[in-house]
Amino acid sequence: MRSSLALIATAGLVAVALTGCASTPASDEASSPGATSGRSSEAVAVTGDFGEQPKASFPTPLEPTESQCSVIVEGTGPVLAEGQLALVGFAVYNGATGEEIATQGFDETGPVPIAANNQPMVGFTKALTCAREGSRVAVVIPPEDGFGPNGNPSLQVEPTDSLVLVMDVTRAFPPRADGTPQLTRDGFPAVVLAPDGRPGITVPKADAPEELQQETLLEGSGEVVEDGDTVVVNYTGVLWDEGTVFDSSWENGAPATFTVGEDAQVIPGFSKAIIGQKVGSQVGVIIPPAEGYGDQGNAQIPAGSTLFFVIDILGVI
């Protein structure tokens, strides 16, 4: 998909089934991340090894007034922050009946990427933001943080039914590049970083280069990205002539995942800028039209546009 990097951001739940009928949170309180342990989550008993499909049992019906999270396996490292991407496996149950609804991430396809970014099912965000890499958590989700007032008839979830989620966080990706700052050439766009790592970009008032140019802004120390890898990145893209942002994973609320190289899911210049770089690096790249969207452009990008991207390389899946 080459029309917009944002469209290939994070994969998610048992896709349409679990998110298609979810409601938008009714208030800021309902959408705030994080959950703590409570009587409902502590009533969930989980068997099975971490990384393998769990089995949950609990008294029914569970009727929590807010999302609750109990840690089954502690994990290591910091608790995930809102906006971080993680690879997870999960099992979902109807909290009123005890019936299993869906599982994902425990078969041969492996764990799936999900972001803690207030997606339609807020309970998933709250589950992630009470977990660490290596954690298994049991989360009880009230209707307002789950499918909302309509429930989900296709999954036999009534409007008043809670959900029980058991989630294994097998890997957590950092929210920003953490490499060593590097000097850049004169005339290259200036990049300044906000405290959270979000880039601010100033494009020089000069004619755009005719060839692709890139600089390593932060030099990471992780593995080298190779042709065919699936990468996790945060990025911001601006139009050279206008200096305006046309797409940003930071603004979209979560890092993006895509394949680079011969079968890339992104424009050639973006892919070329990443291959050969180390995880933890931040790269700036000037992409001429021939390596971008060419003479066609798209809804956000005029035909013949030169682009500039700042890309944080967060990991390889």
N, C-alpha and C positions, 0 to 999 in steps of 0.2 A: 504494500500500500504506500504510494508515494505522494498522495495529496496532502497529508498532514501528519507530522510526527505524533501529534497528540492522539490520533486515532489508533495508534498501536501501543499506547501505554498499557499499563498493568492488566494482565489477565485476572480472572477473578473466580467467583464462586461457581457452583454447578450452573454456570452461566445464566441463561434466561430464567430457568426454573426458580432459582433462589432470589433473584433480584428484580425480575420483571414486574412483580406485583407489589414491591415494597413501596412504602409511603415516604414522602419527604418529612423529616422531623418537624414537629409542630412548634418547637421553641428552641432557643439557644441552649437551655438546660438539657433538653432531650438530645441535642446533637453534640454535647461536649464529650471529649474522649475520656477513657479511663473508667474503671470499675473496681470496687473493693469486695472483699469476701462478705457473704451474708448467709443466713440460715438456708436459703434455697440452694445456693451454689455448694454449700458444705454438705448438703444432702445427696449430692451426685457422687456415686461410687464408680470408679473407672478401673477397668482391668485391661491388660495387654501392655507390651513393651513400647517405649517411646519409639516413634517412627514406623510402628506397625498399627494396623487398623484397630482402634480401641473399641471397647464395649462399655457402654454406660448404663447404669441402672439407678433409679430414683423413685421416690414415692410420687404418686400422681393424685390430683393435679398440682404442679408447682405454679404458684401465683405471685411472683415477685412484683414489687412496686417500682423497682429500678433494676438495671442490669447489675448482676453480681458476678464476681470472678474469684475462683479459688485455684490456687496453684497446686497442681498434682506433682509435677517434676519442676524443680526450681530453675534450672538453666543457669547461664553465666552471662556476664556483661551487663550493660545498662538496660533498663526497661525501654521498650521501643517508644519512639516519639511519634506524634502525629505527622503523617506524611511519609514515614519510612516504608520501605518495601521489604517484605519477608517472603521466604518460601515456606509454605505450610501444607500440612495435611489436616483434614478436619472431618468430623462426623456431626450431623445435625439431627436432633430428635424433636418430636412434638412434646412440649413440656406438660401438656394436659393429658395425653394418652400414653406416653412412653414409647410410641412408635418411631422407628428410625425413618428419617426423611431422605437423607442423602449422605454420601461420603465422597471424598475426593482427595487425591494426593498420596494414597497409600499403595497404589498398584504400580505396575512397571513403568508408567509414565512419570512417576515421581511427584514430589511436592509441587504446588502451584504458586505463582506469585500473586500476593494480595497486598494492597497498600492500606495503611492506617490513615485514611483520608476522608472520613465521614461520607462514605459511599451510602447508597440508599438504605442498606441495613446497618444502622448505626451500631448495633450490637457487635458486629464483626470488628469495627474500629475499636470499640471498647475492649474486646478480647485481645486484640493485638497490643494495645497500649497498657495492658497489665501483664504482659509477657516479656520474656527475654529470649535470646537465641538459646536453643536447647530446652525451652520450657514446654511443658504440657499444662494447659489450663482448662478448667471446666467453667463455662459461663452460662448463666441463666438469663434469658433475654425477655423482657416483657413485650407485649404487642407493639407498643409505640416505638420500640427500638428494633422491631422485627418487621413483620409484614404490614403493620398498621391496621387501621379500622376495617379494611376490606379482607384481611386474612389472605389466604391463597387456596382457593377451591381446588386447583389442580393437584395440590399437595395435601389436600384434606386438612388444612390448617384453618381453624375458625378465627374470626376476628378477636376473640378473647383468649386464644391459645398463646401461651409462652413458648419459647424455643430453648432447647438445651444444646449447647455447642461444646464439643471437645476438640481442642486445637493443639497440634504439635508444631512449634516454630523450629524448623530444622536449620534455617539460616536467616540472618538479618543483614541487610545491606546498609552501609552508612548513608546519611542523608546528603553528604557533600564530599567533594574531593579533599584529601588531607595531605597532599604532597608538598614538596619544598618549593617556595616561590622561585621563579626564573626570570631573567631579564628578557625583554622583547625588543625587536628592531624598531628604529624610529619610523614613525608614520603608521604603525600598526594600531588598530583600535585600542583605546584605553579601557581597562576593566577594573572596577572597584567592587569589593565584596561587602555585602551587608553582614551583620553578626551571624545570621543563620546560613551564610554562604551564597545567598542569592546574588547574582551578578548585576551590576549596573554598567552599561556599555555606552561609550562615546565614540562614534565613528568620525574619523577625520574629514574635514571638508576638502576633499580631493577626489580626483577621478578614481573609480574603482579599478583595481588591478585586473588585467585580462586573464591571468592564470591563477590557479588555486594557490593560496598561501596559508601556511599555518604556523603557529607558535605553541610551544608547551608553556603554559602559564604556571602550572604547578606540576612538579615531577613526582609521580608516585613511585611506589616500590613493590607493587603487587605483580601478579602474572601479566604476561604480554598478551594483548588481544590479537587473535589470529583470524584469518579469513574463515568464515563460516560460523564463528562464535555467536552466541546470543548474549548480548550485553545489557547491563542495567545502567542507565545514565540519567542525570538531570541536565537540562539544556535550556538556553534562551537563544532565540533567533531574531535578528533585526534586519530590516531592509537597509542596504548601504546608502541609497540616495536620500531616504527620509529619516533614517536613524530610529525608526519606530519598531517596536516589538510586534511580530506577527504570530509568534507561537512560543510557548514556554511551558515546560513541565512543572516548573515552580508555580506558575499561575494555575496550572491544571490540578495541582494538589498532590501529585505523586510522580516518582520517577517513571521513565518509560523503559520497556524491554523490546528489543528487536534483534534481528540477525544482520550481521554485516558481511560484506564480501560479495562474491559472485551472485548469490541469491539474496542480496540485501533487500530489506523492506523499506529502505529509505533512499533519498537521493544519493547519487554516486559520491559527491564531494563530502557529504556527512560521513559516509561509510569509510572513505579513504582517510579521513582525519583521525579515525579511531584505530584502525588496524595498525599494529606495531607499537601502540602506546601501552603503558603500564596502568593497571588498575590503581586508582588513587590519584591519577593525573587529571589535570584540567587543561583542556586544549581550546585555543581560539583558532578559527578557520574562516578565511575569506573564500567564498564559493562563487565562481563566475556562473553565468546562466547555463553554459554548456555542461557544467557539473551539478546544476541545480534543477530548476523547473523549466529551463529553456525558453523558447518563444511562445509557450502556451501559458505559463503561470498557473495560478489557480485562484480560488475565491479570495485568499488573503494576500497573494503575491502577484503583482503585475508582471506581464510578459517581459522577458529580457532582464529580470532583476538580478543584481548581485546581492548575495546574502552574507551575513556574518553570524557565526554561532559561537557561543561559549558552552563547552561540553564538559561536564564532570563525569568521569568514568568510575562507576561505583562498584562494578563487579561483573563477572562472567558466570553465566548459569550453565 
